[in-house]
Amino acid sequence: MDAALERSQALIESFHAVVRAELPQGAEIFDAHVHLGTDVDGMVGDFDELIEGQERFGISGAFVFCLDEPDRHPGFRAANDRTLRHAARSGGRFVPFVRLDLAEEPLEEAVRCLDAGARGIKLHPRAQKFLLNDERLAPVFELACERRVPILIHGGRGLPPIAESLAHLVDRFDGVQLIIAHCGIADLAALAGCFSGHPGVFFDTSVWSALDILDLYRLVSPGQVIYASDYPYGQQPASLLLALRTARLAGLDEDEVRALLAGTAQRIRRGEEPLPLSPRRGPESISQPLTFARIHAYLSMATPLLWTRQADSLGVLGLALNACDERSNGHREETEQIRELLETARDVWRTLPEAEDERERVRTTRSAFRLLHLANIVAVTSSA
């Protein structure tokens, strides 16, 4: 097991140079979606690990908030205090957001933390089990307007349609700055219909699929998209590689890429007015080698198996590897890159039955997933 994991780590680290080569010269990077703490699902965001990772990639700072912590009651008070301490310890690198539970004195907790130095508000309707038409949201949005702080809201999996109710809140509280996490994939078409071209409403890039980000660029201005990793769920180098390659495929120029990576988030951080928005830029379709389309399909099947820590009982990774034998697709170098990632992922995944405890199972499946994610990014973002 250890040998396979060591090969995995070495291969992942080899992609650090790939990311650096794609960054604009001297570009600043700011991560708009980072967690520190321990989630009830067992995921851990570690302060020292995050600092080390950011320093390796030249990431200057982040919006930071807690996870869905075991001690989240009452009202995330203890977890929010830890977030404030993390921010103080970071020396200004981390911008703390207060996480709220609408069922447990949300306004009081928001005021307490904003008075103590928090600079934003985090809402998670799926985890905290509320809908966007909940009237308890109104005073939270009103407070955000008064204090001129952004609200970051979960917009990923596990939600019913949210666009209409969210649009009512944005219209009601003019001037609120809103970041919709995970590209708003829970209700992307409707969210884009409501907010495309709307100053002060942004979408972060913390998703798994390059296709989600490309579709977002088709629907909203590049100036509404901000880079985010969702650490510890999102990891480097895949997170930055995904953001950079989709930006290039969508036709963003260098200034727009710099705004994506940090410029727009820094304006939000400083409470500045949004800049005028450029037109939508993304393509209506993409051209992809058929081989890579097959690989993407198989990896989409493999990913939930890893997320749920299961063996590859369907053999889908083998199908993806077999597709790599088709080398006459005009992308030999990328095909060999993908093959190496998948072979290493296969070897790591095969060690899963040897894991002695849950911690080892998590480590094994996370390592295999990181390799598959890199392979999938290469497959989807390599144009025919």
N, C-alpha and C positions, 0 to 999 in steps of 0.2 A: 504493500500500500504506500509506504513512504516514498519509494522510488518513483512510482507513478505520480504522486503529488508533487514531488520535486521537479519532474519533467514538466508538469502542468504549470507550475509557478514560473519556471524559466521561459516557457513559451509565451505565457501571458506578458512577462516583462519584456520580451522581444518586441511587443507591439507598442511599448512606450515610445520607441524611436519613430514608429509609423505615425503616431499621433503628433509628435513634435514636428515632424516634417510637414504636416498638413496645417499647422497653426500659422496664422499670419505673423510676420516678423514682429516680435516684441508685444504681441497681443496680451492684454490683461484678461484674466478669467475670473468670473465670480459665479459661485454656485447658488442658485436661488431656492434650493430645496434639499435640506440636510437634516437628518435626525441624530440626536445623541440620547443614549439611554438604553433601556431594555424593554422590548415589546412583549406582550402576552403570548405572541407566537414564537418566542425564543430568540428572535433576531436582536443583535446587540450593535449599537453604534458607539464606538469607543473614541474618546477624545484624542488620545495619543495617536491611534491609528489614522484618524481623520487628518490631524495636523500633518503627519508624515506623508500621507498620500497627497494632500494639497501642495505641500512644499515640493514634492517630486515633479508635479506638473505645473508649478507656478501659479496655482490658484490663490488669489489674494484674499478671498473671504467667502462668506456664505450667510444666507438666512438659515437660522438654526432653531429647531424646536424639538420637543420630546416625542417619544413614541407613545403607543397606547400602553402605558406602564402598568405593572401589577399594582402599584400604589396610587393609581390615578384618582381614587376617591379620597377626599372630596374635591371635585373640581380641578384635578390636575395640580393642586397647590404645591405638593412636594416636588413633583416633576418640573413644574415651572420654575421653582426656586433653583433646582439643579441647572436648568437651562441658563438662568441668569448668572449663576456661578461659572458655568462653562464660558459664557461670553466674557465675563470679567477676567477669567484666567487666560483667555486667548489674546488679550491685549488689543482688542478692537477688530480682530479678524472676523469674529462671529457676531452677527446681528441677531439678537434674541427675539423670538416671537412667543407670545403667550398662547398656549393651547387651551381651548375652552370645551366644557361640557354644558350644553344648554339646560340640562336637568339639575345643575348644581351651581347656582349663583354665578352665571357667566359674566354678567356685567361687573359685579363686585371683583371677581378675579381678574378681569381684564384691566380695570382701573388700578388695582393693586400692583399688577406687574408693569403696566405702562408707567406708573409713578416710580417704579423701582428700576426703570431703564429698558424695558422691552420696547421694540420698535416696530412691531407688527403683530398680527393676530392669525392664528392657525385654526381652521375649522375642518372637521372630518365627519361628514354626515353618515358615512357607512359605519365607521367604528363606533360613533356615539349615537347612532340610530335616531336620526332626525331627518325630516324632509325640508326642502328649501322654501316651502310655504309656511314654515313655522314662524309665528309672530314673535317668538323670542329672539329671532335674528335681527329684528328691526333696531332695538337699542344697541346691538353690537355694531351694526353698520353705521348708525348715527355716531357712536363713539369714535369709530375709525375715521369718519369725516372730521369730527371735531379735533381729534389729535393728529390728523394728517398722517396716519399710518396705514400701510397696506393690509389687506386681508388675503391670505392664501387658503384656498379651499380645495379639498380633494375632488377631482373630476374624473377619476379612473374607474376601475371595475367595481361592480357591486352596487350600482346606483340605478334608480329609475330615471326617467327623463328629468333633467334639472334646469334646462335653459329658460323656460318661460318664467318660473318662479325667481330664478336668479336675475333675469332681466327686469322684473318688477322691482327688485331690491336696488339694482343699479340706477334705474330711472328715479326711484323714490329718493335716493340719497346721492344727489348730484355731486360729482367730484370724488367719489370713493375710488380708490385704486384697488383693483382686484386681480389676483393671480390665480388662474384656474390650472390646477396641477394635472400632470399626465396627459397633456394635449387636449384635455376635455373629452377623452375618448368615450366616456359614458354617454355622451349626447353630442358628439362632435358637430354633426351637420346643423343641428338646431342652435347650438352655442355659437357657431360661426355665423349663422343667419342673424342672430341677435346682436353679436358684438363685433363682427368684421368692420374695421374702420372706426371703432369706438375708442377714442383716446382714454387711456387709463385702465383698460381691460387687457390682460396679458395671458398667455398660455405658456406653461413651462414644458420642457422637452423630456421629462423623466418618464419615458416609456420603453418597452422592450423592442418594439418593431419600428424599423425605418419607414415602413409604409404609413404608419400613423403620422409621423412628422411630415412626410412628403405631402400627405393629404391635407394636413393643417396649412402648409404653405400655399396650397392651391386655394384655400378658403379665406385666409386672413393675411394681413400685411406682415412682412418680415419684422417690422417694428413692434409687432405684438407678441413676438416669440422670444423667450429668454431661456438661456441654458440652465439646466438643473439635472442633478444626478439621482436624487432620492436615496442617497447613502443612508444606511448600509445596504439597502436592497439593490441600488445601482452602484456599480463599482468601476474604477478606472482599470484599464484604459478604454473599455468598451463605451462608457458613457460619453466621453469626449469624441471618440471616433464616430459614434453614431450621430452626434450633433454636427460635427464638421462635414461629414460626407453627405448628409442629407441637405445641409445648407448649400453645398456646392452643386448637388444635383438639382436643387430648386432654383439655381441661378443667382444666388445672393452675391453681391459684389463684396470687396474686401471691407468697406466701411460697414456694410450690413452684417457681415460676419463678426466684426469687432463689437457691434452693438448687441448682437445675439449673445456673445460670450461674456460681456460685462457691462457695456455702456448703458443699456436700458435698465438693467438691474441696479446699477449704481445711481441712476437718476431716481429710481423708486426709493432706494435707500436714503437718499438725501431729501426726499419729499418734493422733488422738482416737478414742474408741469411736464406732461408727456410731449415729445417732439411730434411735429406733423408726420403723418403716416404715408409711406410710399404705397403704390399699388400692390395688389396680390401678385405673387411671383411664381408659384409652384406649377409644375407641369400637369396637364390633364391625364397623362399616361407616362409610363416609363418603358424603355426597351431593355430586355434582360435576356442573357443567354438561357436557352431552355434548360440546359444542365443546371444552372444556378436556381432557376425557378423550381426544379424538382428538389434540389437540396433544401431550399427554403421551406417547401411543403413538408418534407420529412422532419426537419428540425422544429417546425411548428408543432408537429406531433410529439416529438421527443421532449420538448420543454416542460409541459405539464407533468410528465412522469418524473422529471428531476425535481420540480417544485414540490411534488408530493412524496419525494424520496422513495420512489419505486424503481425496481430493476427495469431494464429495457426488454420487457417480455414480448413486445411486438416486433422487435428487431428493426425498428425504424432507423437507428443509427447506421446499421449495416446497409440499408438502402441508400442513405445519403453518401456513404463511402463508395458504394458501387457506382453511383452517379459521377463520382470524381474520376472514374476511368475514362470518361468521355473527354479527352484532352484537346480535341480539335474544335474548340469553341472560341478560339481567338483570345483566350485568357488563361494561358498555361500557368503563368506565375501565380495568379489568384487561385487557380484550381489547386495547385500544389500547396499554397498557404492553407486553403480550406481542408485539404486532405490531412495535413499535419495536425491541425487543430482537432479534427474529428478522430483521428487515430489515437491521439493523446487522451481525448475525452472518453473514448471507448475503454482505454486501459484503466483510467480512473474509475469510471462507472462500474467496471467489472469487480472492483475491490469493495463495492458497497456491502456485500454479505459479510465481509471481514470486519466491518465496523463493530466495535465492542459496546458502544453506547450512543445515545442520541447526539452528543456533541460530535463524535466521529462521523456519524451519518450526515449531519449538517455540513461538516467540513468537506466531505467527499462529494456530495451532490452539488454544493455551491461551486466547488472547483470545476466539476464537469460542466455545470451550467455556464460558467464564465467562458469556457472554451467554445461551447456551442454558440453562445451569443456573439462572440467575435466572428466565428465562421459565418453566422447568418448575416451579420452586418456586411461582411465582404461579399457574400453572395447577392444580397439585395442591391447594394450600391455600386456594383460593377456593371456598367451599362454595356449593352451589346454593340 
